[in-house]
Amino acid sequence: MSDIEVETEAGKSAELPESSDSAESPRSKNRKVREGIVVSNKMDKTAVVAVIRRSRHPQYKKTVQQTKKYFTHDEDNDLNEGDRVRIIETRPLSAKKRWRLLEVVERAR
């Protein structure tokens, strides 16, 4: 796509590049993002995050919960049990770690 032209105060037109968020690189567009609760932080630079998925049962139409645990990379070891966090998919960091911490949504009380 082309750049956007904007008129400046002097009347000259200046070209601005398309808006791009510096936090997200072009690679991260297709990465999965999940939100869950930290259930364990006993490992070094690793936290276990439980993500609850709710879906409707196809026959009985009742809402059922399914929990999955993800091993998440926590570089600063600043997560505590009970924190609500957002994690993002990444390259394999170890045998089980495939996710890294994106942000802490809410700290545990």
C-alpha positions, 0 to 999 in steps of 0.5 A, a space after each residue: 500500500 502507499 504512504 499517506 500524505 498529510 499537509 503540514 503547517 507550511 502547506 507542504 505535503 509530507 509523507 507518513 508511513 503507514 501506522 505500525 505498532 512497534 510492539 508487534 512485529 510482522 511475524 506476530 500477526 498470526 501468533 495465538 494469544 491466550 489469557 489465563 491464571 498462573 497456577 505454579 511459579 516454582 520453576 526458574 523463569 517458567 510459570 504454569 498458566 491454566 487457560 479455561 475454555 468454555 464451549 457449549 455441549 453439542 447434544 445437551 446445550 450446557 456450557 462446559 469448561 475445559 482447562 489446559 495448562 501452558 508452560 510459559 517463559 517468565 524472564 524476570 520471575 515476577 509472576 505469582 500464583 493467582 495472577 491473571 496474565 496474557 501469553 503469546 505463542 512463540 518458538 520452542 524454548 525448551 521441551 515443553 515451553 512454547 509460550 511467553 509472557 505478553 503482559 500481566 492483566 491483574 495481580 493476585 491479591 
